[in-house]
Structure formats: C-alpha cells, structure tokens
C-alpha cells in the first residue's frame, strides 16, 4: 500500500477527525474508503459505456450477404 501526503486546512482535519471518532474509524480509513468508491464508480462507468457501445453496434450491424470477391480480385 502506498502513502500519500495531502495538504488540508487544520480546521477541516479537526472536524473530520471528530466525525471519524463518532463513526469508530480513522481519518485514514475514511479517505481510503472515499478513494476506493471513486475508483469503483469510474470502473462501473467504463463498463456501462462499453456495454452501451456493444449494444449500439449490435443494433446497427447488418448482414452484407456472402462475399463474392477475394482480396486478390480487389487488386486486379
């Protein structure tokens, strides 16, 4: 696990530490949880976008029939 350094106003740190104590956790755990949720939400958005694209492509694709030419025919 990596460590990071953040610059945050002292008053905010005090308020959040009090909240962490009330929730029986730590400031570090709260920040870690927040970052994990952001990463998960971003991954979910990517997966939804990919699924939507696949559905769109499936709806737009059409059968072009049997290919009656070869690659070599194109260069004659």
N, CA, C and O atoms as a CHARMM CRD file, in Angstrom:
* protein
*
  304
    1    1 UNK  N      0.85500  -1.17000   0.00000 PROA 1      0.00000
    2    1 UNK  CA     0.00000   0.00000   0.00000 PROA 1      0.00000
    3    1 UNK  C      0.90100   1.23300   0.00000 PROA 1      0.00000
    4    1 UNK  O      1.89900   1.28300   0.72000 PROA 1      0.00000
    5    2 UNK  N      0.54400   2.21600  -0.80600 PROA 2      0.00000
    6    2 UNK  CA     1.32700   3.44600  -0.90500 PROA 2      0.00000
    7    2 UNK  C      0.82300   4.49200   0.07600 PROA 2      0.00000
    8    2 UNK  O     -0.34400   4.49100   0.46700 PROA 2      0.00000
    9    3 UNK  N      1.71400   5.37100   0.46100 PROA 3      0.00000
   10    3 UNK  CA     1.35500   6.51500   1.30100 PROA 3      0.00000
   11    3 UNK  C      1.28800   7.75900   0.42400 PROA 3      0.00000
   12    3 UNK  O      2.03100   7.89000  -0.54900 PROA 3      0.00000
   13    4 UNK  N      0.38200   8.67100   0.78500 PROA 4      0.00000
   14    4 UNK  CA     0.28900   9.94600   0.08600 PROA 4      0.00000
   15    4 UNK  C      0.29900  11.06600   1.11500 PROA 4      0.00000
   16    4 UNK  O     -0.01300  10.84900   2.28600 PROA 4      0.00000
   17    5 UNK  N      0.65500  12.25000   0.67400 PROA 5      0.00000
   18    5 UNK  CA     0.64200  13.42400   1.53400 PROA 5      0.00000
   19    5 UNK  C     -0.38100  14.40000   0.97700 PROA 5      0.00000
   20    5 UNK  O     -0.36500  14.72200  -0.21100 PROA 5      0.00000
   21    6 UNK  N     -1.27000  14.86600   1.84300 PROA 6      0.00000
   22    6 UNK  CA    -2.29500  15.82700   1.44300 PROA 6      0.00000
   23    6 UNK  C     -2.14700  17.09600   2.25300 PROA 6      0.00000
   24    6 UNK  O     -1.76700  17.05600   3.42300 PROA 6      0.00000
   25    7 UNK  N     -2.44300  18.21100   1.63600 PROA 7      0.00000
   26    7 UNK  CA    -2.49000  19.48400   2.35000 PROA 7      0.00000
   27    7 UNK  C     -3.95200  19.85700   2.54000 PROA 7      0.00000
   28    7 UNK  O     -4.67400  20.09200   1.57100 PROA 7      0.00000
   29    8 UNK  N     -4.38700  19.90900   3.80600 PROA 8      0.00000
   30    8 UNK  CA    -5.78000  20.20600   4.13300 PROA 8      0.00000
   31    8 UNK  C     -5.79500  21.19400   5.28900 PROA 8      0.00000
   32    8 UNK  O     -4.96700  21.11600   6.19600 PROA 8      0.00000
   33    9 UNK  N     -6.73300  22.11300   5.24700 PROA 9      0.00000
   34    9 UNK  CA    -6.87900  23.10800   6.30200 PROA 9      0.00000
   35    9 UNK  C     -7.02000  22.42500   7.66500 PROA 9      0.00000
   36    9 UNK  O     -7.72000  21.42000   7.78900 PROA 9      0.00000
   37   10 UNK  N     -6.35400  22.97100   8.68300 PROA 10     0.00000
   38   10 UNK  CA    -6.36900  22.38300  10.02500 PROA 10     0.00000
   39   10 UNK  C     -7.77900  22.23400  10.58600 PROA 10     0.00000
   40   10 UNK  O     -8.08700  21.23500  11.23500 PROA 10     0.00000
   41   11 UNK  N     -8.63000  23.21500  10.34200 PROA 11     0.00000
   42   11 UNK  CA    -9.99600  23.15000  10.86400 PROA 11     0.00000
   43   11 UNK  C    -10.77800  21.98900  10.23600 PROA 11     0.00000
   44   11 UNK  O    -11.57200  21.32800  10.90500 PROA 11     0.00000
   45   12 UNK  N    -10.54700  21.76200   8.98400 PROA 12     0.00000
   46   12 UNK  CA   -11.21900  20.64500   8.31500 PROA 12     0.00000
   47   12 UNK  C    -10.73700  19.32600   8.89800 PROA 12     0.00000
   48   12 UNK  O    -11.53600  18.42400   9.15200 PROA 12     0.00000
   49   13 UNK  N     -9.44000  19.21400   9.11000 PROA 13     0.00000
   50   13 UNK  CA    -8.88000  17.99300   9.70500 PROA 13     0.00000
   51   13 UNK  C     -9.50900  17.73900  11.06800 PROA 13     0.00000
   52   13 UNK  O     -9.89800  16.61000  11.36600 PROA 13     0.00000
   53   14 UNK  N     -9.61400  18.76300  11.89100 PROA 14     0.00000
   54   14 UNK  CA   -10.21100  18.60000  13.22300 PROA 14     0.00000
   55   14 UNK  C    -11.65400  18.12400  13.12600 PROA 14     0.00000
   56   14 UNK  O    -12.05800  17.21500  13.85200 PROA 14     0.00000
   57   15 UNK  N    -12.42600  18.72800  12.23900 PROA 15     0.00000
   58   15 UNK  CA   -13.82900  18.34400  12.07400 PROA 15     0.00000
   59   15 UNK  C    -13.95800  16.89800  11.60400 PROA 15     0.00000
   60   15 UNK  O    -14.77900  16.13700  12.11600 PROA 15     0.00000
   61   16 UNK  N    -13.14200  16.53500  10.63000 PROA 16     0.00000
   62   16 UNK  CA   -13.22900  15.18600  10.08000 PROA 16     0.00000
   63   16 UNK  C    -12.73500  14.15000  11.08500 PROA 16     0.00000
   64   16 UNK  O    -13.27500  13.04500  11.14100 PROA 16     0.00000
   65   17 UNK  N    -11.73200  14.48000  11.87000 PROA 17     0.00000
   66   17 UNK  CA   -11.28000  13.54600  12.91500 PROA 17     0.00000
   67   17 UNK  C    -12.39300  13.28800  13.92700 PROA 17     0.00000
   68   17 UNK  O    -12.57200  12.15700  14.37700 PROA 17     0.00000
   69   18 UNK  N    -13.13900  14.32500  14.28400 PROA 18     0.00000
   70   18 UNK  CA   -14.27000  14.14900  15.20400 PROA 18     0.00000
   71   18 UNK  C    -15.32100  13.23100  14.58400 PROA 18     0.00000
   72   18 UNK  O    -15.86800  12.35400  15.25300 PROA 18     0.00000
   73   19 UNK  N    -15.59100  13.44400  13.31100 PROA 19     0.00000
   74   19 UNK  CA   -16.55600  12.58400  12.61300 PROA 19     0.00000
   75   19 UNK  C    -16.05500  11.14200  12.59800 PROA 19     0.00000
   76   19 UNK  O    -16.82600  10.20900  12.82100 PROA 19     0.00000
   77   20 UNK  N    -14.76900  10.96400  12.33500 PROA 20     0.00000
   78   20 UNK  CA   -14.18800   9.61700  12.30800 PROA 20     0.00000
   79   20 UNK  C    -14.33900   8.93400  13.66500 PROA 20     0.00000
   80   20 UNK  O    -14.67800   7.75200  13.72900 PROA 20     0.00000
   81   21 UNK  N    -14.09200   9.66400  14.73800 PROA 21     0.00000
   82   21 UNK  CA   -14.23800   9.09600  16.08300 PROA 21     0.00000
   83   21 UNK  C    -15.68800   8.67800  16.31500 PROA 21     0.00000
   84   21 UNK  O    -15.94900   7.60100  16.85200 PROA 21     0.00000
   85   22 UNK  N    -16.62800   9.52800  15.91000 PROA 22     0.00000
   86   22 UNK  CA   -18.04800   9.21100  16.06700 PROA 22     0.00000
   87   22 UNK  C    -18.43900   7.95800  15.28200 PROA 22     0.00000
   88   22 UNK  O    -19.33300   7.21600  15.69000 PROA 22     0.00000
   89   23 UNK  N    -17.77000   7.73300  14.16600 PROA 23     0.00000
   90   23 UNK  CA   -18.07500   6.57400  13.32500 PROA 23     0.00000
   91   23 UNK  C    -17.18200   5.38300  13.66100 PROA 23     0.00000
   92   23 UNK  O    -17.21100   4.36000  12.97700 PROA 23     0.00000
   93   24 UNK  N    -16.38900   5.52800  14.71900 PROA 24     0.00000
   94   24 UNK  CA   -15.49100   4.46100  15.17400 PROA 24     0.00000
   95   24 UNK  C    -14.52400   4.02300  14.06700 PROA 24     0.00000
   96   24 UNK  O    -14.32700   2.83000  13.83200 PROA 24     0.00000
   97   25 UNK  N    -13.93800   4.99400  13.40600 PROA 25     0.00000
   98   25 UNK  CA   -12.97400   4.72900  12.34700 PROA 25     0.00000
   99   25 UNK  C    -11.86300   5.76800  12.43400 PROA 25     0.00000
  100   25 UNK  O    -11.75800   6.48500  13.42800 PROA 25     0.00000
  101   26 UNK  N    -11.04500   5.84800  11.41000 PROA 26     0.00000
  102   26 UNK  CA    -9.95100   6.81900  11.38400 PROA 26     0.00000
  103   26 UNK  C    -10.08100   7.71100  10.15800 PROA 26     0.00000
  104   26 UNK  O    -10.78700   7.38800   9.20200 PROA 26     0.00000
  105   27 UNK  N     -9.39800   8.81700  10.20700 PROA 27     0.00000
  106   27 UNK  CA    -9.35800   9.72200   9.06000 PROA 27     0.00000
  107   27 UNK  C     -8.76700   8.99600   7.85600 PROA 27     0.00000
  108   27 UNK  O     -9.26800   9.12600   6.73900 PROA 27     0.00000
  109   28 UNK  N     -7.71400   8.24200   8.08200 PROA 28     0.00000
  110   28 UNK  CA    -7.07900   7.48500   7.00000 PROA 28     0.00000
  111   28 UNK  C     -8.05800   6.50600   6.36300 PROA 28     0.00000
  112   28 UNK  O     -8.13000   6.40000   5.13900 PROA 28     0.00000
  113   29 UNK  N     -8.81000   5.79200   7.19500 PROA 29     0.00000
  114   29 UNK  CA    -9.78500   4.82900   6.67100 PROA 29     0.00000
  115   29 UNK  C    -10.87300   5.53700   5.87700 PROA 29     0.00000
  116   29 UNK  O    -11.32800   5.02400   4.85400 PROA 29     0.00000
  117   30 UNK  N    -11.29100   6.70000   6.33500 PROA 30     0.00000
  118   30 UNK  CA   -12.32000   7.45000   5.61200 PROA 30     0.00000
  119   30 UNK  C    -11.81400   7.90500   4.24700 PROA 30     0.00000
  120   30 UNK  O    -12.53600   7.81000   3.25400 PROA 30     0.00000
  121   31 UNK  N    -10.59200   8.39200   4.19300 PROA 31     0.00000
  122   31 UNK  CA   -10.00900   8.83500   2.91700 PROA 31     0.00000
  123   31 UNK  C     -9.84000   7.63300   1.98900 PROA 31     0.00000
  124   31 UNK  O    -10.16000   7.71600   0.80300 PROA 31     0.00000
  125   32 UNK  N     -9.33600   6.51300   2.52400 PROA 32     0.00000
  126   32 UNK  CA    -9.14800   5.30400   1.72100 PROA 32     0.00000
  127   32 UNK  C    -10.48900   4.83700   1.13900 PROA 32     0.00000
  128   32 UNK  O    -10.57500   4.50400  -0.04300 PROA 32     0.00000
  129   33 UNK  N    -11.52900   4.81500   1.97300 PROA 33     0.00000
  130   33 UNK  CA   -12.85600   4.39400   1.52500 PROA 33     0.00000
  131   33 UNK  C    -13.37200   5.31200   0.41900 PROA 33     0.00000
  132   33 UNK  O    -13.92800   4.84400  -0.57500 PROA 33     0.00000
  133   34 UNK  N    -13.18700   6.60200   0.59500 PROA 34     0.00000
  134   34 UNK  CA   -13.63100   7.57300  -0.40700 PROA 34     0.00000
  135   34 UNK  C    -12.92300   7.33700  -1.74400 PROA 34     0.00000
  136   34 UNK  O    -13.56400   7.32900  -2.79500 PROA 34     0.00000
  137   35 UNK  N    -11.61400   7.14700  -1.70300 PROA 35     0.00000
  138   35 UNK  CA   -10.85100   6.93200  -2.93300 PROA 35     0.00000
  139   35 UNK  C    -11.24000   5.61400  -3.60200 PROA 35     0.00000
  140   35 UNK  O    -11.30700   5.53500  -4.82800 PROA 35     0.00000
  141   36 UNK  N    -11.49600   4.58100  -2.79700 PROA 36     0.00000
  142   36 UNK  CA   -11.92700   3.29600  -3.35200 PROA 36     0.00000
  143   36 UNK  C    -13.27900   3.43100  -4.05200 PROA 36     0.00000
  144   36 UNK  O    -13.49000   2.84200  -5.11300 PROA 36     0.00000
  145   37 UNK  N    -14.19100   4.20000  -3.46700 PROA 37     0.00000
  146   37 UNK  CA   -15.50000   4.39600  -4.08600 PROA 37     0.00000
  147   37 UNK  C    -15.38100   5.15300  -5.40600 PROA 37     0.00000
  148   37 UNK  O    -16.08100   4.83900  -6.36800 PROA 37     0.00000
  149   38 UNK  N    -14.49800   6.14900  -5.45300 PROA 38     0.00000
  150   38 UNK  CA   -14.28800   6.89100  -6.70500 PROA 38     0.00000
  151   38 UNK  C    -13.75700   5.94900  -7.78400 PROA 38     0.00000
  152   38 UNK  O    -14.22800   5.97100  -8.92100 PROA 38     0.00000
  153   39 UNK  N    -12.77400   5.12200  -7.42500 PROA 39     0.00000
  154   39 UNK  CA   -12.19400   4.18600  -8.39400 PROA 39     0.00000
  155   39 UNK  C    -13.24000   3.18700  -8.88300 PROA 39     0.00000
  156   39 UNK  O    -13.29700   2.88700 -10.07500 PROA 39     0.00000
  157   40 UNK  N    -14.06500   2.67000  -7.97800 PROA 40     0.00000
  158   40 UNK  CA   -15.10100   1.70300  -8.35400 PROA 40     0.00000
  159   40 UNK  C    -16.15100   2.35300  -9.24600 PROA 40     0.00000
  160   40 UNK  O    -16.58500   1.75400 -10.23000 PROA 40     0.00000
  161   41 UNK  N    -16.55900   3.56300  -8.91200 PROA 41     0.00000
  162   41 UNK  CA   -17.56500   4.26400  -9.71500 PROA 41     0.00000
  163   41 UNK  C    -17.03000   4.51600 -11.12700 PROA 41     0.00000
  164   41 UNK  O    -17.76000   4.37400 -12.10900 PROA 41     0.00000
  165   42 UNK  N    -15.76100   4.88900 -11.22000 PROA 42     0.00000
  166   42 UNK  CA   -15.15400   5.13600 -12.52500 PROA 42     0.00000
  167   42 UNK  C    -15.13500   3.85000 -13.35000 PROA 42     0.00000
  168   42 UNK  O    -15.41000   3.87700 -14.55000 PROA 42     0.00000
  169   43 UNK  N    -14.81100   2.72600 -12.71200 PROA 43     0.00000
  170   43 UNK  CA   -14.78600   1.44100 -13.40800 PROA 43     0.00000
  171   43 UNK  C    -16.19600   1.05800 -13.86600 PROA 43     0.00000
  172   43 UNK  O    -16.37300   0.56600 -14.98000 PROA 43     0.00000
  173   44 UNK  N    -17.19000   1.28100 -13.01700 PROA 44     0.00000
  174   44 UNK  CA   -18.58300   0.99400 -13.38300 PROA 44     0.00000
  175   44 UNK  C    -19.01300   1.82000 -14.59100 PROA 44     0.00000
  176   44 UNK  O    -19.69200   1.31100 -15.48300 PROA 44     0.00000
  177   45 UNK  N    -18.62200   3.08100 -14.62300 PROA 45     0.00000
  178   45 UNK  CA   -18.97100   3.95000 -15.75300 PROA 45     0.00000
  179   45 UNK  C    -18.34800   3.43400 -17.04500 PROA 45     0.00000
  180   45 UNK  O    -18.98400   3.45200 -18.09800 PROA 45     0.00000
  181   46 UNK  N    -17.09900   2.97500 -16.96100 PROA 46     0.00000
  182   46 UNK  CA   -16.44000   2.42300 -18.14900 PROA 46     0.00000
  183   46 UNK  C    -17.18100   1.18900 -18.65200 PROA 46     0.00000
  184   46 UNK  O    -17.42300   1.04900 -19.85100 PROA 46     0.00000
  185   47 UNK  N    -17.54100   0.29100 -17.72600 PROA 47     0.00000
  186   47 UNK  CA   -18.23400  -0.93300 -18.12100 PROA 47     0.00000
  187   47 UNK  C    -19.60000  -0.63300 -18.73200 PROA 47     0.00000
  188   47 UNK  O    -20.00000  -1.28300 -19.69700 PROA 47     0.00000
  189   48 UNK  N    -20.31800   0.34200 -18.18200 PROA 48     0.00000
  190   48 UNK  CA   -21.61800   0.72200 -18.73700 PROA 48     0.00000
  191   48 UNK  C    -21.46100   1.31300 -20.13600 PROA 48     0.00000
  192   48 UNK  O    -22.27300   1.04200 -21.02100 PROA 48     0.00000
  193   49 UNK  N    -20.42700   2.11300 -20.33600 PROA 49     0.00000
  194   49 UNK  CA   -20.17400   2.70600 -21.64800 PROA 49     0.00000
  195   49 UNK  C    -19.85000   1.63100 -22.67400 PROA 49     0.00000
  196   49 UNK  O    -20.35100   1.66500 -23.79800 PROA 49     0.00000
  197   50 UNK  N    -19.01400   0.68100 -22.28800 PROA 50     0.00000
  198   50 UNK  CA   -18.65800  -0.41500 -23.19600 PROA 50     0.00000
  199   50 UNK  C    -19.89700  -1.22900 -23.55200 PROA 50     0.00000
  200   50 UNK  O    -20.09400  -1.58100 -24.71500 PROA 50     0.00000
  201   51 UNK  N    -20.72900  -1.53100 -22.56300 PROA 51     0.00000
  202   51 UNK  CA   -21.95900  -2.29800 -22.81800 PROA 51     0.00000
  203   51 UNK  C    -22.88800  -1.53900 -23.76200 PROA 51     0.00000
  204   51 UNK  O    -23.48400  -2.13600 -24.65800 PROA 51     0.00000
  205   52 UNK  N    -23.01200  -0.23500 -23.56700 PROA 52     0.00000
  206   52 UNK  CA   -23.87000   0.57500 -24.43700 PROA 52     0.00000
  207   52 UNK  C    -23.33700   0.59000 -25.86700 PROA 52     0.00000
  208   52 UNK  O    -24.11400   0.51500 -26.81900 PROA 52     0.00000
  209   53 UNK  N    -22.02900   0.68800 -26.02200 PROA 53     0.00000
  210   53 UNK  CA   -21.43600   0.67100 -27.36400 PROA 53     0.00000
  211   53 UNK  C    -21.67300  -0.66800 -28.05000 PROA 53     0.00000
  212   53 UNK  O    -22.02600  -0.71700 -29.22800 PROA 53     0.00000
  213   54 UNK  N    -21.47600  -1.75600 -27.30500 PROA 54     0.00000
  214   54 UNK  CA   -21.69900  -3.08400 -27.89000 PROA 54     0.00000
  215   54 UNK  C    -23.15300  -3.24300 -28.33800 PROA 54     0.00000
  216   54 UNK  O    -23.42500  -3.77900 -29.41300 PROA 54     0.00000
  217   55 UNK  N    -24.07300  -2.77600 -27.51000 PROA 55     0.00000
  218   55 UNK  CA   -25.49100  -2.86400 -27.85700 PROA 55     0.00000
  219   55 UNK  C    -25.78700  -2.02000 -29.09900 PROA 55     0.00000
  220   55 UNK  O    -26.54300  -2.43800 -29.97700 PROA 55     0.00000
  221   56 UNK  N    -25.19700  -0.84700 -29.16400 PROA 56     0.00000
  222   56 UNK  CA   -25.39100   0.03100 -30.31200 PROA 56     0.00000
  223   56 UNK  C    -24.85000  -0.61100 -31.58700 PROA 56     0.00000
  224   56 UNK  O    -25.50900  -0.59700 -32.62700 PROA 56     0.00000
  225   57 UNK  N    -23.64900  -1.17300 -31.49800 PROA 57     0.00000
  226   57 UNK  CA   -23.05500  -1.82200 -32.66600 PROA 57     0.00000
  227   57 UNK  C    -23.89400  -3.01700 -33.11000 PROA 57     0.00000
  228   57 UNK  O    -24.06500  -3.24500 -34.30700 PROA 57     0.00000
  229   58 UNK  N    -24.41300  -3.77300 -32.16000 PROA 58     0.00000
  230   58 UNK  CA   -25.23700  -4.93700 -32.49700 PROA 58     0.00000
  231   58 UNK  C    -26.50600  -4.49200 -33.21500 PROA 58     0.00000
  232   58 UNK  O    -26.96000  -5.16000 -34.14400 PROA 58     0.00000
  233   59 UNK  N    -27.07400  -3.38500 -32.79600 PROA 59     0.00000
  234   59 UNK  CA   -28.29000  -2.88600 -33.42800 PROA 59     0.00000
  235   59 UNK  C    -28.05500  -2.28700 -34.79900 PROA 59     0.00000
  236   59 UNK  O    -28.97100  -2.24000 -35.62000 PROA 59     0.00000
  237   60 UNK  N    -26.84700  -1.83100 -35.05700 PROA 60     0.00000
  238   60 UNK  CA   -26.54600  -1.18200 -36.33200 PROA 60     0.00000
  239   60 UNK  C    -25.95800  -2.11700 -37.37300 PROA 60     0.00000
  240   60 UNK  O    -25.97200  -1.80000 -38.56300 PROA 60     0.00000
  241   61 UNK  N    -25.44100  -3.26300 -36.95200 PROA 61     0.00000
  242   61 UNK  CA   -24.79100  -4.14900 -37.91300 PROA 61     0.00000
  243   61 UNK  C    -25.84100  -4.83600 -38.78600 PROA 61     0.00000
  244   61 UNK  O    -26.93300  -5.16400 -38.32100 PROA 61     0.00000
  245   62 UNK  N    -25.50300  -5.04200 -40.02400 PROA 62     0.00000
  246   62 UNK  CA   -26.40500  -5.66800 -40.99000 PROA 62     0.00000
  247   62 UNK  C    -25.66100  -6.77400 -41.71900 PROA 62     0.00000
  248   62 UNK  O    -24.45000  -6.70200 -41.92600 PROA 62     0.00000
  249   63 UNK  N    -26.40200  -7.78500 -42.09900 PROA 63     0.00000
  250   63 UNK  CA   -25.82800  -8.87100 -42.87400 PROA 63     0.00000
  251   63 UNK  C    -25.57400  -8.36600 -44.29100 PROA 63     0.00000
  252   63 UNK  O    -26.48700  -7.86600 -44.94800 PROA 63     0.00000
  253   64 UNK  N    -24.36900  -8.49300 -44.74700 PROA 64     0.00000
  254   64 UNK  CA   -23.99900  -7.99400 -46.07200 PROA 64     0.00000
  255   64 UNK  C    -24.05900  -9.09900 -47.13000 PROA 64     0.00000
  256   64 UNK  O    -23.72000  -8.86800 -48.29100 PROA 64     0.00000
  257   65 UNK  N    -24.48500 -10.28200 -46.73300 PROA 65     0.00000
  258   65 UNK  CA   -24.54700 -11.38800 -47.68700 PROA 65     0.00000
  259   65 UNK  C    -23.19400 -12.06000 -47.82300 PROA 65     0.00000
  260   65 UNK  O    -22.20900 -11.67500 -47.19400 PROA 65     0.00000
  261   66 UNK  N    -23.18600 -13.07200 -48.66400 PROA 66     0.00000
  262   66 UNK  CA   -21.95100 -13.81500 -48.87300 PROA 66     0.00000
  263   66 UNK  C    -20.97400 -12.97800 -49.69500 PROA 66     0.00000
  264   66 UNK  O    -21.36400 -12.31200 -50.65400 PROA 66     0.00000
  265   67 UNK  N    -19.73100 -13.02100 -49.31500 PROA 67     0.00000
  266   67 UNK  CA   -18.69800 -12.28200 -50.04600 PROA 67     0.00000
  267   67 UNK  C    -18.39900 -13.03000 -51.33800 PROA 67     0.00000
  268   67 UNK  O    -18.08000 -14.21900 -51.32400 PROA 67     0.00000
  269   68 UNK  N    -18.50500 -12.32600 -52.43800 PROA 68     0.00000
  270   68 UNK  CA   -18.29700 -12.95800 -53.75000 PROA 68     0.00000
  271   68 UNK  C    -16.97600 -12.53900 -54.38400 PROA 68     0.00000
  272   68 UNK  O    -16.75900 -12.76700 -55.57400 PROA 68     0.00000
  273   69 UNK  N    -16.12200 -11.94800 -53.62100 PROA 69     0.00000
  274   69 UNK  CA   -14.85100 -11.48800 -54.14900 PROA 69     0.00000
  275   69 UNK  C    -13.73300 -11.90900 -53.19600 PROA 69     0.00000
  276   69 UNK  O    -13.96400 -12.20800 -52.02400 PROA 69     0.00000
  277   70 UNK  N    -12.54700 -11.92200 -53.72500 PROA 70     0.00000
  278   70 UNK  CA   -11.37800 -12.23200 -52.89800 PROA 70     0.00000
  279   70 UNK  C    -10.50900 -10.98000 -52.80800 PROA 70     0.00000
  280   70 UNK  O    -10.70200 -10.01100 -53.54200 PROA 70     0.00000
  281   71 UNK  N     -9.59300 -11.02800 -51.92800 PROA 71     0.00000
  282   71 UNK  CA    -8.69000  -9.88600 -51.77100 PROA 71     0.00000
  283   71 UNK  C     -7.91900  -9.63100 -53.06900 PROA 71     0.00000
  284   71 UNK  O     -7.69400  -8.48600 -53.46200 PROA 71     0.00000
  285   72 UNK  N     -7.52900 -10.70700 -53.71200 PROA 72     0.00000
  286   72 UNK  CA    -6.77300 -10.57500 -54.96100 PROA 72     0.00000
  287   72 UNK  C     -7.61400  -9.89200 -56.04000 PROA 72     0.00000
  288   72 UNK  O     -7.08600  -9.12700 -56.84600 PROA 72     0.00000
  289   73 UNK  N     -8.92900 -10.16700 -56.05700 PROA 73     0.00000
  290   73 UNK  CA    -9.81700  -9.53000 -57.04100 PROA 73     0.00000
  291   73 UNK  C     -9.80300  -8.01000 -56.90900 PROA 73     0.00000
  292   73 UNK  O     -9.95200  -7.30100 -57.90400 PROA 73     0.00000
  293   74 UNK  N     -9.62900  -7.51300 -55.71300 PROA 74     0.00000
  294   74 UNK  CA    -9.64100  -6.07000 -55.49100 PROA 74     0.00000
  295   74 UNK  C     -8.43800  -5.37400 -56.11500 PROA 74     0.00000
  296   74 UNK  O     -8.48700  -4.17800 -56.40300 PROA 74     0.00000
  297   75 UNK  N     -7.36700  -6.11800 -56.32100 PROA 75     0.00000
  298   75 UNK  CA    -6.14300  -5.50600 -56.83500 PROA 75     0.00000
  299   75 UNK  C     -5.93500  -5.75900 -58.32100 PROA 75     0.00000
  300   75 UNK  O     -4.87700  -5.42800 -58.85700 PROA 75     0.00000
  301   76 UNK  N     -6.90400  -6.32800 -58.98400 PROA 76     0.00000
  302   76 UNK  CA    -6.77500  -6.56300 -60.43700 PROA 76     0.00000
  303   76 UNK  C     -7.10600  -5.33300 -61.22500 PROA 76     0.00000
  304   76 UNK  O     -7.05000  -5.35300 -62.45400 PROA 76     0.00000
